[in-house]
Amino acid sequence: MTDDDQQVEVFYNSACPVCRAGMEDQRDALARADGGKKSTFVDMSQKPDALAEEGLSLDDVRRHFYVRDIDGKLHRGADAAAILWRMTPRRRWLGWLISRPMLRPLARLFYDWFADRLYNWNRGKGRW
């Protein structure tokens, strides 16, 4: 199966305005590419138990977004972004780039650094 054929579930938190805007943009880009047939976006603020079977809570998704790939494997953060970007025209190169062995650890580190600050900013704003 190629990245073009991949069907994924995306788990995100719309209570964060930055996360919501990013996921809406990503969902729109995928919908333009394939009519939204290859992805499902799950707003964890509406379905907080959606990942309970995985042992993940709403608070986990407040910190990082997740993608479940066609094989049922769950990916988070930079790895999740790479999957989505590789599925999206004009962003495939970015997904490919952050998946390279030399860059993947840096992408993960940067994503986690940014996600921690975004989580704390949202908490400070009283969003959770």
N, C-alpha and C positions, 0 to 999 in steps of 0.2 A: 504494500500500500504506500502510495506517495503522500507527501504533505497535502497535495491538492485534494486527495480523496478522504482525508482525515475528518472525522466527526468528533467534536469535543464538547464538553460541558465546562462552562466558565463560572466560577463561584467568586463573587465580589461583594463589596459592601457599599451600598449607595448612600449611606449616612455621611460618608466622606465626600465632600464636593469635588476634590481632585480625582479621587477614584471613580466617582460617578461619571465625570466628564471624560476621563480616559476610556472607560468601558463603553460609554455611549458612542464615542468616536470609533472605537474598535469594532463594536457591533455594527455600526453603520457601514464601515469599510468592508466588512465581511458580507453584509447584506447586498451591497452594490456588486460584489464579486460573484456571489452565488445565490442570492436571494435569501440568505440566512439559513440555508438548508444544511450546512455543515457545522453549525454551532448553536448551542443553547446557552443563554446567559441566565444565571440564577442569582438573584439579589438576596443575599443572606440576611439583610435586615428585614425582608419579608418572609423568609423561610429559614429561621435561625438553626433549625435542626437538620438541614439538608446534608450536612457532612458528619452527623453524629455517628453513623456506622463506621466512619474512618477515625473516630476518636477526636474529631475537630469541632470546636465550638465557634459561635459567632465572634468571640474575641480573637480567635486564631485568624479568622478572615478579616477582621479589622486591622490586623498587622500585615497580612500578606494575601494576595489573591491566589486562587488555585485553578488549575485546569486538569480535567480528567480526560485522558486521551482515549482513542478507539479501543485500546487494550484494557481500559479500566484503571490504568496507572495514574496516580495523582501527582501532579507537579506543582511547585509553588514558586512565586516570585519571578526571578529572572528566567528560570527554566520554563515557567508557564508563559511568560511574555515571548520567549523564543518560539514556542509552538504556535502561538497566535500570529505572530509576525510572519512566520514562514508560510502561513496559510493565506496571507493578505497581499494582494498585488501592491506594488510600490513599497512594501515593507519587508518582503522576503529577504532581501539582502541584509537587513538589520537582524532578523532572526538567525540567518546563517552566520553572521559575524559574531554575535554573542554566544553562539554555540561552539565556536572554535575552541579546541582544548586550551590554548594559551589565554584566551579572553574570558572563557566561562567563569573561572574563579573570580576574576575582577568584576564581571557583570553581577555575579551573586553578591559579592561584597558591597558594591555600590548600591544595588537594589535594597539589601538589608539595612544599610546605613540610612538611605532615604526613607524607607518604610518605617523605621523606628522613629525618625523625626516627624514624619507625617502622622503616625499614630499618636505621639505625644501632643502634637499641635491640635489634633481633633479632640483629644481628651481635654486639653486646656480650654478649648472653645465650648465644652459641655455637650459635645455630640454623643458621647457615651461615658 
